[in-house]
Each structure stands twice: as C-alpha cells, then as structure tokens.
Amino acid sequence: MGHTNGLSHRMASKTIKLVDEGGNPVVGKEVVLTQTNHKFLFGCGIFDAIDVANKNVPADRLAFQEQKLDLFLDVFNQATLPFYWAMFEPKKGKPRTKELKATAQWLKDRNIDVKGHPLCWHTLTAPWLLDMSNEEILKAQFARIERDVLDFKGLIDTWDVINEVVIMPIFDKYDNGITRISKVLGRVGIIKEMFAKTRECNPNATLLLNDFNTSINYEILIDGCLNAGIPIDAIGIQSHQHQGYWGREKLEEILDRFSHFGLPIHFTENTLTSGHLMPPEIVDLNDYQVADWPSTPEFEERQAKEVEEMYSILFKHPLVEAITTWSFSDDGAWLGAPAGFIRKDNSPKPSYKVLKKLIKEDWNTNVTCKTDDNGTLSFEGLLGDYELVCEDKKVSFKLDKDAETEQMLIL
C-alpha cells in the first residue's frame, strides 16, 4: 500500500479474532489480508457490455468486445449503462428491457456496481412524446420510471434520476416532450416529481441529480431542491474536458462550492482526451464535428498526468464517493474523441496503466500479520472488501467505517 497520507477518511481499523470450530483461539499463525474491492466507486460508461452479455455481434467483434471488457474488469468496480429513452424504447411499449437486464446481470455477476443513466432527460428522449398533451407526457414519464426502476431493482440501485435540468426548460435546439413539461412544472417542480416517483419504486436506491453546468445556477438549483425537501442522495457533476483539463485550481474551487451542501459528490462523466483539444469557442460540445481525432503519444502522456492528478485530488476529498470516466475506449467514444483509457485497437494507453497502479497498488491494502495469544490481530486498511487467508483457510469480510471487533471461524 502506497500513498495513504491524507486518506484517513477512506480508512478504518479492525480487530479480528480467529477461532477454530471448537471455539479455541488460533494462536501465533500468519495471516494475509488482501483488499479485493474498493468501497469507493471507480467507474466507466461501458455500453459495450451489452454486446458481450447478449452475444449480439459477429464472432470477431464479440472477441474484440470481450477483450475490452477484460481490461475494464481488471481495474474498475462500477459501470454506467444507457437508458436514454429514445434508444431504450424507440417504439412505444417495446423497451429493450431483456437486453439491458442481461447486461446488468452480467456485470453484477462480476462484482460490478451498476448505475442507470438517465431516467429523465430532454435530449435523446422518446420522440413519440411529441404526439401527447403535457399531462400525458408526465404520465408516460412516470410510467417509464415505475417500469424501469422496478424491473431493474436489485440489479441497478443507483440512478441518474434527471439530467441537465439547469438548461432543461430553456433548451431550444429542438422541440421535445420533457422540455415542454419542465416549462410547466419549473426546474425544482420537475425534479421533485421525478425523485418522488423513483424513490417510491426503490426506497433504498442511490438517487442522483446530474448536470454539466458547474456554475452558481446549479448550486441555486440544488439549494432550491433541498429547501423543497427533495431527498437527493448525491450530487452528480459532469466533467467533460474536451477543451482541456480544468486543472487543480478549478477542480478544487468546484469541489469547495459543491461541498457546502454536505452531500456526497459523484463525478459522473469525466473526459480527458489524449488528442488535440477542442477549440475554446465551441459552446455546445456536440457542435464540434471532425473526421478524425487521433490519439498521439505526446498527448497520451499529458492525459496520463492529468488522470493521475485529477483522480488523486478527488480520492482525497472526503465527500467524493465515485468517479466515472465516460468513455473507457476510443472505440465508439462520444464525439469521436480519443477520450478512453484504451485505444481503438484495445491497447492500453499510459493513463490506463497509471490508474491501474493507483487503484490496485497505491490505494490498496495488502498486509501480513500474526495472531497473538488470544488469536487476535488488528490492522488498518482502505474501506472495501477483503479476503483473509490463514494456512489453507479463506474468509471474506468487509471493512467499513464502524468496523467493530469481529470473530471469524477458521474451520
């Protein structure tokens, strides 16, 4: 275990007493404690898992996607799956539930925590809402939440409930059903309705409000929501940095402002490219269309440095609980940007290796100790899942903040 200074909030101490099946203490034995998973969520948008879980692509493509997923599984413990209404239910009443369920199950079986994104958004929303009255649109949106949150309960218990509400009622690129109802309900009003419905369907879920707008407008909106009694579990902050890394100062300033609420913070969509930067005059990132956006060795080194610094700042911050990089791979990345940890051919970039080292080595607990005359041992480690090995016996346990003494039976 390496850089753990400044990480006391990510750690806990625990005392374990080992006994045999007769209840006698296991004395003077060497014990190896290995962290197998982090409590902190290191995620990616990994829509490629749909191909692998459903085997719905040709054999060569499937093998390529499986290789990609292996690299993902080797480092990360959370995945975001797409629930964009336009793609999830392009024809009314024909949702892609089966396909997405198989994918969520596939990830869960591999110890990956799954998040659904998003339940309500004005972009990529169902085109068929436009034929309805506002009252019918709201009803359809509620029905959508009820169906999907209940269908995926136990598989997906974390949701970006509503996305980009700061811009939602004034969004003017094209007409859509969700902007229509957000104009009627107001920002706080629509958030309140969507959170209430989601909470009713899955009372124990982790529910996020998510936005790319990190200005005071988002702070005012969150403040309005909390004053209205809306139970937001975590603040979602998008950090697509196609126009360049924010840098330590801006990152710490944003963390400082959004910490005032005392709520957990999730960096939900992070992008740092290993190619040229998008020109600064582009306001809507979607407007930047280039035929080719290559990843270059020079910029890959820059990306690796930025990933290392950004992840370190976020991991040290007591309120941050999750970081999701939006594109795991350059293959199929949003806007064609070289924003992945791996290249289009699945070869890992320096950023992949840097992050793997942080997560699996520097921020990982691996200790060997001996039980005393009472069969007890104490250790301090990073929060998460552990495996204890004593001779040929193996026990799994969790280390959390209120880690009291635990008696473990070594048969």
C-alpha positions in Angstrom: 0.0 0.0 0.0 1.5 3.3 -1.1 0.1 6.9 -0.9 -2.3 6.8 2.0 -1.4 10.1 3.7 -4.4 12.4 3.6 -6.7 9.4 3.1 -7.8 8.7 6.7 -11.5 9.3 5.7 -11.1 6.3 3.3 -9.7 4.0 6.0 -10.7 2.1 9.1 -9.1 -0.1 11.8 -10.4 -3.5 12.6 -9.6 -6.2 15.2 -10.3 -9.8 14.2 -10.3 -12.8 16.5 -9.7 -16.1 14.8 -11.1 -19.3 16.4 -11.3 -22.9 15.3 -14.5 -24.9 15.2 -14.1 -25.8 18.9 -14.1 -22.1 19.7 -10.4 -22.1 20.6 -8.3 -19.1 19.6 -6.0 -19.7 16.6 -2.7 -18.6 18.1 0.6 -17.4 16.5 -0.5 -18.0 12.9 0.5 -15.9 10.0 -2.5 -14.2 8.3 -2.6 -12.5 5.0 -5.2 -9.8 4.4 -5.8 -8.7 0.8 -8.2 -6.0 -0.4 -10.3 -7.4 -3.2 -12.5 -4.4 -3.9 -12.9 -0.7 -3.0 -15.9 0.9 -1.3 -15.1 4.0 -3.5 -16.6 3.6 -6.9 -14.2 3.7 -9.9 -16.5 3.6 -12.9 -16.8 3.9 -16.7 -19.6 4.3 -19.1 -19.3 0.8 -20.6 -22.1 0.4 -23.1 -20.0 -2.3 -24.9 -21.1 -4.7 -22.2 -24.4 -5.0 -24.0 -22.7 -6.8 -26.9 -20.9 -9.2 -24.6 -23.7 -10.1 -22.3 -26.2 -10.6 -25.2 -23.7 -12.0 -27.7 -25.5 -10.0 -30.4 -22.5 -9.2 -32.6 -20.4 -11.3 -35.1 -17.8 -13.6 -33.5 -14.8 -11.5 -34.3 -16.5 -8.4 -32.9 -17.6 -10.3 -29.8 -14.0 -11.5 -29.2 -12.8 -7.9 -29.5 -15.5 -6.6 -27.1 -14.7 -9.4 -24.6 -11.0 -8.4 -24.7 -12.1 -4.8 -24.0 -14.3 -5.9 -21.1 -11.5 -7.9 -19.6 -9.3 -4.8 -19.4 -12.2 -2.9 -17.8 -12.9 -5.6 -15.2 -9.3 -5.6 -14.3 -9.4 -2.1 -12.8 -13.0 -0.8 -12.3 -15.8 -1.7 -10.0 -18.7 0.4 -11.3 -20.4 0.6 -14.7 -22.9 3.1 -16.2 -25.4 1.6 -18.7 -27.5 3.6 -21.2 -31.2 4.2 -20.5 -31.7 7.0 -23.0 -35.4 6.8 -23.7 -35.1 7.3 -27.5 -32.8 4.2 -27.7 -34.3 2.2 -24.8 -37.9 2.5 -26.1 -37.8 3.8 -29.7 -41.2 2.2 -30.3 -43.8 2.9 -27.5 -44.3 -0.3 -25.4 -41.2 -2.1 -26.8 -38.4 -1.3 -24.3 -35.0 -3.1 -24.5 -35.5 -4.4 -21.0 -34.4 -8.0 -21.7 -31.1 -6.9 -23.3 -30.2 -4.4 -20.6 -31.2 -6.8 -17.8 -28.9 -9.4 -19.2 -26.1 -6.8 -19.3 -26.7 -5.6 -15.7 -26.8 -9.2 -14.5 -23.5 -10.0 -16.4 -21.8 -7.0 -14.7 -23.3 -7.8 -11.3 -22.0 -11.4 -11.5 -18.5 -9.9 -11.9 -18.9 -7.8 -8.8 -19.5 -4.5 -10.7 -21.9 -2.0 -9.2 -24.3 -0.8 -12.0 -25.8 2.7 -12.5 -28.6 3.5 -14.9 -28.3 6.8 -16.9 -30.8 8.6 -17.1 -34.4 8.2 -16.2 -35.5 11.7 -17.4 -33.7 14.0 -19.9 -34.8 16.3 -22.6 -32.1 15.0 -25.1 -32.5 11.6 -26.6 -35.9 11.3 -25.1 -38.8 9.3 -26.7 -39.8 11.0 -30.0 -43.3 9.7 -29.6 -43.9 12.0 -26.6 -44.4 14.9 -29.1 -47.8 13.5 -30.1 -49.1 13.8 -26.5 -50.5 16.5 -24.3 -48.3 17.8 -21.4 -50.5 15.8 -19.0 -50.0 12.6 -21.0 -46.2 13.2 -21.3 -45.9 13.5 -17.5 -47.9 10.3 -17.1 -45.7 8.5 -19.7 -42.6 9.7 -17.9 -43.9 8.4 -14.5 -44.8 5.0 -16.1 -41.4 4.8 -17.6 -39.7 5.4 -14.2 -42.0 2.9 -12.5 -41.4 0.2 -15.1 -37.7 0.5 -15.3 -36.8 1.1 -11.7 -39.0 -1.8 -10.6 -37.7 -4.1 -13.4 -34.1 -3.4 -12.5 -34.4 -3.3 -8.7 -31.6 -5.4 -7.2 -29.6 -5.2 -10.4 -29.5 -1.4 -10.7 -29.9 0.5 -7.4 -28.2 3.7 -8.5 -29.8 6.1 -11.0 -29.1 9.4 -12.6 -32.8 10.4 -12.0 -32.9 13.6 -14.0 -30.2 15.0 -16.2 -29.2 18.6 -17.1 -32.1 20.5 -15.5 -30.4 23.8 -15.4 -30.8 24.0 -19.2 -33.9 21.9 -19.5 -36.8 24.5 -19.6 -34.8 26.8 -21.9 -33.4 24.1 -24.2 -34.1 25.4 -27.7 -32.2 23.1 -30.2 -35.4 21.1 -30.9 -38.8 20.6 -29.5 -39.2 17.6 -27.1 -41.7 16.4 -24.6 -39.5 16.8 -21.5 -38.6 20.5 -22.1 -42.4 21.1 -22.5 -43.3 19.7 -19.1 -40.3 21.3 -17.4 -41.5 24.7 -18.6 -44.8 23.9 -16.9 -43.5 22.4 -13.7 -40.4 24.5 -13.3 -36.9 23.1 -12.5 -37.5 22.3 -8.8 -41.0 21.1 -9.6 -39.9 18.5 -12.2 -37.0 17.3 -10.1 -39.4 16.9 -7.1 -41.8 14.8 -9.2 -39.1 12.5 -10.7 -37.3 11.9 -7.4 -40.6 11.2 -5.6 -41.6 8.6 -8.2 -38.1 6.9 -8.3 -37.9 6.8 -4.5 -41.4 5.3 -4.3 -40.3 2.5 -6.6 -37.0 1.8 -5.0 -36.8 3.3 -1.5 -33.2 2.2 -0.9 -31.7 3.3 -4.2 -29.0 6.0 -4.5 -30.6 8.8 -6.5 -28.5 11.5 -8.3 -29.2 14.9 -9.8 -26.7 15.2 -12.6 -25.5 18.3 -14.6 -22.7 19.6 -16.7 -23.3 23.1 -15.5 -20.9 23.8 -12.6 -21.9 27.5 -12.3 -23.8 29.1 -9.5 -27.0 28.2 -11.4 -26.5 24.6 -10.4 -25.8 25.5 -6.8 -29.0 27.6 -6.7 -31.0 24.7 -8.2 -29.6 22.2 -5.6 -30.3 24.7 -2.8 -33.9 25.0 -4.1 -34.3 21.2 -4.2 -33.1 20.8 -0.7 -35.3 23.6 0.6 -38.2 21.8 -1.1 -37.3 18.6 0.8 -36.2 16.6 -2.2 -34.1 13.7 -1.0 -31.0 13.9 -3.3 -28.5 11.2 -2.3 -25.6 12.5 -4.3 -24.7 15.5 -6.5 -23.7 14.4 -10.0 -21.1 16.6 -11.7 -20.2 16.1 -15.3 -16.6 17.0 -16.2 -16.2 16.6 -20.0 -12.9 18.3 -20.5 -12.6 18.1 -24.3 -11.4 21.7 -24.3 -8.7 21.0 -21.8 -8.1 19.8 -18.3 -9.7 22.0 -15.6 -6.5 21.9 -13.5 -6.1 21.7 -9.8 -7.3 25.2 -9.0 -10.7 25.0 -10.9 -11.3 21.4 -9.7 -10.7 22.4 -6.0 -12.8 25.5 -6.4 -15.7 23.4 -7.8 -15.3 20.8 -5.0 -15.3 23.6 -2.5 -18.6 25.2 -3.8 -20.5 21.9 -4.1 -19.3 20.7 -0.7 -21.4 23.3 1.1 -24.4 21.1 0.8 -22.7 18.3 2.8 -23.9 15.7 0.3 -21.8 13.0 -1.4 -20.4 14.1 -4.8 -20.1 11.8 -7.8 -18.1 12.8 -10.8 -20.4 11.1 -13.2 -19.0 11.8 -16.7 -15.3 12.5 -16.9 -13.4 13.1 -20.1 -9.7 13.9 -20.6 -8.6 13.3 -24.2 -5.3 12.0 -25.5 -5.6 14.1 -28.7 -5.8 17.7 -29.7 -8.1 19.9 -27.7 -11.4 21.2 -28.9 -11.3 24.9 -29.7 -12.4 27.1 -26.8 -15.0 29.0 -28.8 -17.3 25.9 -29.1 -20.2 26.4 -26.6 -22.1 23.1 -27.2 -19.6 20.3 -27.4 -21.9 18.4 -29.8 -21.3 21.2 -32.4 -17.6 20.1 -32.8 -17.5 17.6 -35.7 -14.2 16.4 -37.1 -13.5 13.5 -39.4 -10.5 12.3 -37.5 -9.4 12.9 -33.9 -6.3 10.9 -33.3 -4.7 9.8 -30.1 -1.0 10.7 -30.1 2.0 9.6 -27.9 2.7 13.1 -26.8 -1.0 13.8 -25.8 -1.3 10.3 -24.2 1.5 11.3 -21.8 -0.5 14.5 -21.0 -3.7 12.5 -20.4 -1.9 10.1 -18.0 -0.6 13.0 -15.9 -4.0 14.7 -15.8 -5.8 11.4 -14.9 -3.3 10.8 -12.1 -3.7 14.3 -10.7 -7.5 14.6 -11.0 -8.2 11.1 -9.6 -5.8 11.8 -6.7 -7.5 15.1 -5.8 -10.9 13.5 -6.0 -9.9 10.4 -4.0 -8.5 12.6 -1.2 -11.7 14.7 -1.0 -13.9 13.4 1.9 -17.3 14.0 0.0 -16.4 12.4 -3.3 -17.7 8.8 -3.5 -17.4 8.0 -7.2 -15.6 8.9 -10.4 -16.9 7.7 -13.7 -14.8 8.2 -16.9 -17.3 8.5 -19.7 -15.5 6.5 -22.4 -13.5 3.5 -21.4 -12.3 3.1 -25.0 -11.6 5.3 -28.0 -13.7 2.8 -30.0 -17.1 4.4 -30.2 -16.3 7.3 -27.8 -18.6 10.3 -27.7 -17.9 12.9 -30.4 -15.2 10.5 -31.8 -12.8 12.0 -29.2 -9.7 9.9 -28.1 -11.1 10.0 -24.6 -10.6 6.4 -23.5 -8.1 4.6 -21.3 -7.5 2.2 -24.2 -7.0 2.9 -27.9 -9.3 1.8 -30.8 -7.4 -1.5 -31.1 -7.9 -2.2 -27.3 -4.2 -1.5 -26.5 -3.9 0.3 -23.1 -2.7 3.9 -23.0 -0.4 5.2 -20.3 -3.5 6.6 -18.5 -4.8 3.0 -18.1 -1.5 1.9 -16.5 -1.3 4.9 -14.3 -4.9 4.5 -13.0 -4.5 0.7 -12.5 -1.4 1.3 -10.4 -3.2 3.9 -8.2 -6.3 1.7 -7.7 -4.6 -1.7 -7.4 -1.3 -0.8 -5.7 -1.0 2.7 -4.2 -4.6 2.8 -2.9 -4.8 -0.9 -1.9 -4.3 -2.6 1.4 -2.3 -5.8 1.5 -0.9 -6.8 4.9 0.6 -9.9 6.6 0.4 -10.2 10.4 0.4 -12.8 13.1 -2.4 -13.7 15.6 -1.5 -13.1 19.3 -2.0 -15.3 22.3 -5.8 -14.6 22.2 -6.0 -15.4 18.4 -6.5 -11.7 17.6 -4.9 -9.3 15.1 -5.5 -5.7 14.3 -5.0 -3.8 11.1 -5.8 -0.6 9.3 -6.9 -0.5 5.7 -8.8 1.2 3.0 -12.6 0.6 3.1 -13.9 -2.2 0.9 -14.0 -6.0 0.6 -11.2 -8.2 1.9 -10.0 -11.8 1.8 -8.3 -13.3 4.9 -6.0 -16.3 4.3 -4.7 -18.4 7.2 -2.8 -21.5 6.0 -5.3 -23.1 3.6 -8.4 -21.4 5.0 -10.0 -18.4 3.4 -12.6 -15.9 4.7 -14.2 -12.9 3.1 -15.2 -9.8 5.0 -16.0 -6.1 4.6 -14.1 -3.2 6.2 -16.3 -0.2 6.8 -16.1 2.9 9.0 -17.8 1.4 12.0 -15.6 -1.7 12.0 -16.0 -3.4 15.3 -14.2 -6.5 16.5 -15.3 -9.5 14.6 -14.9 -13.1 15.4 -14.1 -15.3 12.5 -14.3 -19.0 12.4 -11.5 -20.7 10.6 -12.6 -24.3 10.0 
